Amino acid sequence: MSTELKPQLQADLTISIKARDELKSATLRMVLSAITNEEVAGKEVKVLTDEEVLTVLAREAKKRRESATAYTQAHRPELAARENSELEVISLYLPAQLSEAELEAIVASAATQVAGSGATGGAAMGAVMKIVQPQVKGRADGGVVAGLVKKALES
């Protein structure tokens, strides 16, 4: 049970505070707060593993992407820029994202496996997602993956 990511975030927060980097400090404080909230959410306090911390980081990154899109649509570029800047800081701690070609290859392989079982429609979509999700967890946006699965099953 490796727990190296949270101490790294805390150390980077200390460094950014000393460097007077307001954006990075505020973003890391928000992320660490989300991690702490996750740790105390259940009946008992638990220390999150690196994988669980990555899940929290991915959730925070998704919030920033959605907020930036909403602000852009509402013609608030200054707020969208802030969200995108926070997303860049969070992205430093996330694993490298898969390219679209890599995602398509993973989805095609899973679709081929499911096609052999004879599943169709929603059952096929669920079966393919069940195979694909563990392979891409934290390295691809779920909405993009679902779109690629849908496209692969239609063809």
Summary of the structure (lengths in Angstrom):
residues: 155
radius of gyration: 18.6
end to end distance: 41.9
largest distance: 59.5
contacts: 408
relative contact order: 0.10
helix: 76%
strand: 0%
